Amino acid sequence: MAKLYFYYSAMNAGKTTTLLQSSFNYRERGMNTMLFTAAIDDRFGESVIASRIGLQADAHIFDTNLDLFVKITNQLNGSPLHCVLVDEAQFLTKDQVFQLAGVADRLGIPVLCYGIRTDFQANLFEGSQWLLAIADELHELKTICTCGSKATMNLRVDENGTPVKEGASIEIGGNDRYIALCRKHFHEKLYGPQTPTNP
């Protein structure tokens, strides 16, 4: 039985590299994959999935209006499909997560989703929330804080490197705007070494 997978982490844990390697592994064995990335993130060009280490691949884009089940079903009319891989899965809607579950359950195609779990205020993204709720398998991809501990939080900084406490949940950026930290140092960067409070 095909499954819906969610690979999640803080920023800069190699999610995109892992996705591209997984797609390569399928294709090397003569199998077809279908890649998706969020329309909102066009830092490397439209319809491109690119990793920080230089790997990239063409991809279909999704926005909040796309029915992924229909899009993937239409792809099946032209050729067999062995795996669907979704980058920036935190930007999926609840409906789209259930559509991807339908791809696994009804079409028998495994779906691998990669994304970050929470925003810079430690709030779950919609896509991540529902993937955590209904995915068949959850896998944490680990990266490290500046102290060497596991990083689980995403600190947003401004152009001067100053931590940002408020703003829109979604702001596209890379190492120039986000730092992956452990919970302790995330809190200390925002509030100093004081009694913990709710961010």
Number of C-alpha atoms within 10 A of each C-alpha: 9 17 19 24 23 25 24 26 24 29 27 21 18 17 25 22 18 15 21 19 13 16 22 16 13 14 14 10 8 10 14 16 19 17 23 21 26 23 17 16 18 14 12 11 11 16 19 21 28 20 18 13 9 7 12 15 13 15 19 16 20 22 15 15 9 14 14 22 20 12 12 18 13 11 13 13 9 8 9 11 19 19 22 21 21 26 25 23 28 25 23 29 21 15 16 22 26 19 18 29 25 18 24 23 15 13 17 16 22 21 24 24 29 27 25 28 27 22 20 25 19 17 12 17 21 18 23 27 18 19 31 19 11 15 21 14 13 16 12 16 19 17 19 17 19 12 11 10 15 16 25 26 27 25 27 26 17 11 8 8 12 13 19 16 13 10 10 8 14 11 14 11 11 13 12 12 19 23 22 25 25 21 17 16 20 25 20 13 14 15 15 11 11 8 8 11 7 6 13
